[in-house]
């Protein structure tokens, strides 16, 4: 009997609905051809467009449905001209992270040997590392609640033992899985600023405690400024990196740049029980409705969802389909065939997504 999963879908703002529809269609067709799993997708309201109409950015009913689902597929959210009264943008994705304690933000960075990258990559080298961004605390902790007076402003950085220990356990287990799959050497790097901030010395101390439990893996440290430098000079040396929320937010966009842009950057925010899968890019309202949006980051986020569900529920076919999606997108990008304008092509959103489907036989 096939394993059945309910997926809560949030179509997003701007280009969000345009990249969500073909992604859901692709995942649905893959599930239809599989004897091992079924997927049911249900749409729910959230985002800046919904807020502009109703005054709610994430309705209680949508939050409840997301919590009851097996996974959450979230598209690009927010619009620059729709904001809360305090001037901050509408960001249901952050609300979901906090509500479900999705502490591990997973940002994969992949450029296959011979693939396109702004860097001059040595022959025989490829880039395949994962940046783990703590997603609920750090400098984002007081989002919308910072103190502002006429003469100064303050935001609070928070790092707790409870969340950090869960984060590091997740990170080392991921490195162990990557090593077993032959995708990495089993090296975990803690990215911090422990030479300046006591909070990061605390962060590093907990990292070292978890590292001691994994003698089969290599653990080291790097300051965030040096990491930014090395991500440009030698990104092929990295395996798994783990860092604080704000540092991870910045470095993940640098990682997207290595791949050729945010249009190729998927992400996941994972907790103990629930997970959200979402492209790293924004809602790009300037090109909404024009068929110009790159659907690959959304499709790759869908692949991450299949992988997570397959591993969690022991359904190998889902992991295999996730790998097939990644390979199909990478082949398409490498060949520069059926890609959107941001990747140098002239395909529309639907044409680019359909080409991936054809490679997968669906």
C-alpha positions as CSV (number, residue, x, y, z in Angstrom):
1,X,0.0,0.0,0.0
2,X,1.3,3.4,-1.0
3,X,2.3,5.9,1.8
4,X,0.0,8.9,1.7
5,X,1.0,12.4,2.5
6,X,-0.9,15.7,2.9
7,X,0.9,18.8,1.7
8,X,-0.2,22.3,2.8
9,X,0.5,24.7,-0.1
10,X,0.9,28.5,0.2
11,X,1.0,30.0,-3.3
12,X,2.6,33.2,-2.2
13,X,2.7,36.7,-3.7
14,X,3.9,38.2,-6.9
15,X,5.5,35.4,-9.0
16,X,4.6,32.9,-6.3
17,X,1.5,31.4,-7.8
18,X,3.3,31.2,-11.2
19,X,6.1,29.0,-9.9
20,X,3.9,27.0,-7.5
21,X,1.4,25.7,-10.0
22,X,4.0,23.9,-12.3
23,X,5.8,22.6,-9.2
24,X,2.7,21.1,-7.7
25,X,1.8,19.7,-11.2
26,X,5.2,18.0,-11.5
27,X,5.2,16.5,-8.0
28,X,1.6,15.3,-8.6
29,X,2.6,13.5,-11.8
30,X,5.6,11.9,-10.2
31,X,3.3,10.6,-7.3
32,X,0.7,9.3,-9.8
33,X,3.4,7.2,-11.5
34,X,4.7,5.8,-8.2
35,X,3.3,2.7,-6.5
36,X,5.0,3.7,-3.3
37,X,3.6,7.1,-2.4
38,X,0.7,9.4,-2.9
39,X,0.6,13.2,-2.5
40,X,-2.5,15.4,-1.8
41,X,-2.0,19.1,-2.1
42,X,-4.3,21.6,-0.4
43,X,-4.1,25.4,-0.9
44,X,-4.2,27.8,2.0
45,X,-4.2,31.6,2.4
46,X,-1.3,33.7,3.6
47,X,1.0,36.5,2.5
48,X,1.0,40.2,1.6
49,X,-1.8,40.0,-1.0
50,X,-4.1,38.3,1.6
51,X,-3.1,40.8,4.2
52,X,-4.0,43.7,1.9
53,X,-7.4,42.3,1.5
54,X,-8.2,41.0,5.0
55,X,-5.7,42.5,7.5
56,X,-4.4,39.0,8.2
57,X,-1.0,37.7,6.9
58,X,-1.4,34.2,8.3
59,X,-4.9,33.3,9.3
60,X,-5.4,30.9,12.3
61,X,-7.0,28.4,10.0
62,X,-4.0,28.3,7.7
63,X,-1.6,27.9,10.6
64,X,-3.7,25.0,12.0
65,X,-3.8,23.3,8.6
66,X,0.0,23.7,8.2
67,X,0.6,22.1,11.5
68,X,-1.7,19.2,10.7
69,X,-0.1,18.6,7.2
70,X,2.8,16.2,6.6
71,X,4.9,19.0,5.0
72,X,4.5,22.6,3.9
73,X,5.3,23.8,0.4
74,X,5.6,27.6,0.6
75,X,6.2,29.9,-2.3
76,X,7.7,33.4,-2.5
77,X,6.1,35.7,0.1
78,X,5.8,39.4,0.6
79,X,5.4,42.6,-1.4
80,X,7.6,45.7,-1.0
81,X,4.6,48.1,-0.8
82,X,2.5,46.1,1.6
83,X,3.8,46.3,5.2
84,X,2.8,46.1,8.8
85,X,2.2,49.3,10.7
86,X,5.8,49.2,12.1
87,X,7.2,49.3,8.5
88,X,8.4,45.7,8.3
89,X,7.4,43.4,5.4
90,X,4.8,40.7,5.5
91,X,6.6,37.5,6.2
92,X,4.5,34.4,7.1
93,X,7.5,32.2,6.5
94,X,9.1,33.6,9.6
95,X,5.8,33.2,11.5
96,X,5.8,29.5,10.5
97,X,9.4,29.0,11.6
98,X,8.6,30.4,15.0
99,X,5.2,28.7,15.4
100,X,6.7,25.2,14.7
101,X,10.2,25.8,16.0
102,X,11.8,25.2,12.6
103,X,15.3,25.7,13.9
104,X,17.3,24.2,11.0
105,X,17.3,26.3,7.8
106,X,18.9,24.0,5.2
107,X,20.4,25.8,2.2
108,X,22.1,23.5,-0.3
109,X,24.7,24.9,-2.7
110,X,25.5,22.7,-5.7
111,X,27.4,23.3,-8.9
112,X,28.3,20.1,-10.8
113,X,31.7,19.7,-12.4
114,X,31.6,21.6,-15.7
115,X,28.5,23.6,-14.4
116,X,28.1,27.3,-14.8
117,X,29.3,29.5,-11.9
118,X,30.6,33.1,-11.8
119,X,33.8,31.7,-10.3
120,X,36.7,30.2,-12.2
121,X,36.4,26.6,-11.0
122,X,39.4,24.4,-11.4
123,X,39.2,21.3,-13.6
124,X,37.9,18.3,-11.7
125,X,36.2,20.4,-9.0
126,X,32.6,20.7,-8.1
127,X,30.7,22.6,-5.4
128,X,28.4,20.6,-3.1
129,X,27.9,21.9,0.4
130,X,25.1,22.7,2.8
131,X,24.7,25.8,4.9
132,X,22.6,25.2,8.0
133,X,21.1,28.4,9.3
134,X,19.5,28.6,12.7
135,X,16.1,30.0,11.8
136,X,14.2,31.0,14.9
137,X,16.6,33.0,17.1
138,X,19.8,35.0,16.5
139,X,19.4,38.6,15.4
140,X,16.0,37.9,14.0
141,X,14.6,37.1,17.5
142,X,13.1,40.6,18.0
143,X,11.7,40.9,14.5
144,X,9.0,43.6,14.7
145,X,9.7,44.2,18.4
146,X,13.0,46.2,18.4
147,X,13.3,49.3,20.5
148,X,13.6,52.6,18.6
149,X,13.8,56.0,20.1
150,X,14.8,59.4,18.7
151,X,18.5,58.8,19.3
152,X,19.0,55.1,19.1
153,X,17.7,51.7,18.1
154,X,18.3,48.3,19.6
155,X,17.6,44.7,18.5
156,X,18.3,41.7,20.7
157,X,20.4,38.7,19.5
158,X,19.2,35.5,21.3
159,X,21.0,32.1,21.3
160,X,19.6,29.4,23.6
161,X,21.0,26.1,24.7
162,X,17.7,24.4,23.9
163,X,17.6,25.4,20.2
164,X,21.4,25.3,19.6
165,X,21.8,21.8,20.9
166,X,19.0,20.6,18.6
167,X,20.6,22.5,15.7
168,X,24.0,21.0,16.2
169,X,22.6,17.5,16.6
170,X,20.7,17.9,13.3
171,X,23.8,19.3,11.6
172,X,26.2,16.5,12.6
173,X,23.6,13.9,11.6
174,X,23.3,15.5,8.2
175,X,27.0,15.5,7.7
176,X,27.0,11.8,8.7
177,X,24.3,11.0,6.1
178,X,26.2,13.0,3.4
179,X,29.4,11.1,4.2
180,X,27.5,7.7,4.0
181,X,26.1,8.8,0.6
182,X,29.6,9.7,-0.7
183,X,28.6,13.4,-1.1
184,X,31.0,14.8,1.5
185,X,34.0,14.0,3.7
186,X,32.1,14.4,6.9
187,X,33.4,17.8,7.9
188,X,31.3,20.3,9.9
189,X,32.3,23.9,10.2
190,X,30.9,26.2,12.9
191,X,30.6,29.8,11.4
192,X,30.5,32.5,14.1
193,X,32.1,35.6,15.5
194,X,33.3,34.1,18.8
195,X,36.3,36.5,18.9
196,X,34.1,39.5,19.5
197,X,30.7,38.3,20.9
198,X,30.2,36.3,24.1
199,X,27.0,34.9,22.5
200,X,29.0,33.3,19.8
201,X,31.5,31.9,22.2
202,X,28.5,30.2,23.9
203,X,27.3,29.0,20.5
204,X,30.8,27.6,19.7
205,X,31.0,25.9,23.1
206,X,27.8,23.9,22.4
207,X,29.0,23.1,18.9
208,X,32.2,21.6,20.4
209,X,30.2,19.5,22.9
210,X,28.2,18.0,20.0
211,X,31.3,17.5,17.9
212,X,32.8,15.4,20.7
213,X,30.0,12.9,20.2
214,X,31.0,12.3,16.6
215,X,34.6,11.2,16.5
216,X,34.1,9.8,13.0
217,X,33.5,13.3,11.7
218,X,35.8,16.3,11.4
219,X,34.7,19.5,13.2
220,X,36.3,23.0,12.9
221,X,35.5,26.7,13.2
222,X,35.6,29.7,11.0
223,X,34.7,33.4,11.5
224,X,31.9,34.6,9.3
225,X,34.0,37.2,7.5
226,X,36.6,34.6,6.6
227,X,33.9,32.2,5.5
228,X,32.5,34.8,3.1
229,X,36.0,35.1,1.6
230,X,36.6,31.3,1.3
231,X,33.1,30.8,-0.2
232,X,34.5,32.9,-3.2
233,X,38.1,31.5,-3.1
234,X,37.5,27.8,-2.4
235,X,33.9,26.8,-2.0
236,X,34.6,23.2,-3.1
237,X,36.4,22.7,0.2
238,X,33.2,23.0,2.3
239,X,30.9,20.2,3.3
240,X,28.4,21.3,6.0
241,X,28.4,24.7,7.7
242,X,26.3,25.8,10.6
243,X,25.7,29.3,11.7
244,X,23.4,31.9,13.4
245,X,20.3,33.3,11.7
246,X,21.5,36.6,10.3
247,X,24.9,35.2,9.3
248,X,23.1,32.4,7.5
249,X,20.7,34.7,5.8
250,X,23.6,36.6,4.3
251,X,25.8,33.7,3.4
252,X,23.0,31.7,1.8
253,X,22.5,34.5,-0.7
254,X,26.3,34.3,-1.4
255,X,25.8,30.6,-1.9
256,X,23.0,31.3,-4.4
257,X,25.3,33.6,-6.3
258,X,27.8,30.7,-6.7
259,X,25.1,28.7,-8.4
260,X,24.1,31.5,-10.7
261,X,21.4,33.3,-8.8
262,X,18.5,33.0,-6.4
263,X,16.5,31.3,-9.2
264,X,18.4,28.1,-8.5
265,X,18.4,28.3,-4.7
266,X,16.0,26.0,-2.8
267,X,15.6,25.9,0.9
268,X,14.0,24.0,3.8
269,X,13.3,25.0,7.4
270,X,13.1,21.9,9.5
271,X,12.0,21.2,13.1
272,X,11.5,18.1,15.1
273,X,8.0,17.5,13.7
274,X,7.3,19.8,10.8
275,X,9.2,21.3,7.8
276,X,8.6,24.2,5.3
277,X,10.1,24.1,1.8
278,X,10.5,27.3,0.0
279,X,12.6,29.0,-2.7
280,X,15.2,31.5,-1.3
281,X,14.2,34.3,-3.7
282,X,11.5,37.0,-3.3
283,X,8.2,37.5,-4.9
284,X,9.6,39.8,-7.8
285,X,6.3,41.7,-8.4
286,X,8.0,43.6,-11.2
287,X,7.8,40.5,-13.4
288,X,4.7,38.9,-12.0
289,X,2.2,37.7,-14.6
290,X,4.7,37.9,-17.5
291,X,5.9,34.3,-17.6
292,X,9.5,35.4,-16.9
293,X,9.9,33.8,-13.5
294,X,12.4,31.0,-13.0
295,X,10.6,28.0,-11.5
296,X,13.7,26.0,-10.7
297,X,14.2,27.1,-7.1
298,X,10.6,26.2,-6.3
299,X,10.9,22.8,-8.1
300,X,14.2,22.1,-6.3
301,X,12.5,23.0,-3.0
302,X,9.8,20.4,-3.9
303,X,12.6,17.9,-4.4
304,X,13.9,18.7,-0.9
305,X,10.4,18.0,0.4
306,X,10.3,14.6,-1.2
307,X,13.8,13.8,0.2
308,X,12.8,14.8,3.7
309,X,9.5,12.9,3.6
310,X,11.2,9.9,2.1
311,X,13.9,9.8,4.8
312,X,11.6,10.5,7.6
313,X,9.0,7.8,6.6
314,X,11.4,5.4,5.0
315,X,10.0,5.6,1.4
316,X,13.1,5.2,-0.8
317,X,11.1,6.0,-4.0
318,X,10.6,9.5,-2.8
319,X,14.3,10.0,-2.2
320,X,15.0,8.6,-5.7
321,X,12.5,10.9,-7.3
322,X,14.0,13.9,-5.5
323,X,17.5,12.9,-6.9
324,X,16.0,12.6,-10.4
325,X,14.5,16.1,-10.1
326,X,17.8,17.6,-9.1
327,X,19.6,15.9,-11.9
328,X,17.0,17.0,-14.5
329,X,17.3,20.6,-13.4
330,X,21.1,20.5,-13.3
331,X,21.2,19.0,-16.8
332,X,18.9,21.6,-18.1
333,X,20.9,24.5,-16.6
334,X,24.2,23.0,-17.8
335,X,22.9,22.7,-21.3
336,X,21.3,26.2,-21.1
337,X,18.3,24.6,-22.8
338,X,14.8,25.6,-21.9
339,X,15.8,28.1,-19.2
340,X,14.4,31.5,-18.4
341,X,16.1,34.8,-19.1
342,X,17.9,35.1,-15.8
343,X,19.9,32.0,-16.9
344,X,20.5,33.3,-20.4
345,X,17.6,31.6,-22.1
346,X,14.2,32.7,-23.5
347,X,11.9,30.0,-22.1
348,X,8.8,31.0,-20.2
349,X,8.1,29.8,-16.7
350,X,5.8,27.1,-17.9
351,X,8.1,26.0,-20.7
352,X,11.1,25.6,-18.3
353,X,9.0,23.6,-15.9
354,X,7.5,21.4,-18.7
355,X,11.0,20.6,-20.0
356,X,12.0,19.3,-16.5
357,X,8.8,17.2,-16.6
358,X,9.7,15.7,-20.0
359,X,13.2,14.7,-18.7
360,X,11.4,12.9,-15.9
361,X,9.0,11.2,-18.3
362,X,5.9,13.0,-16.9
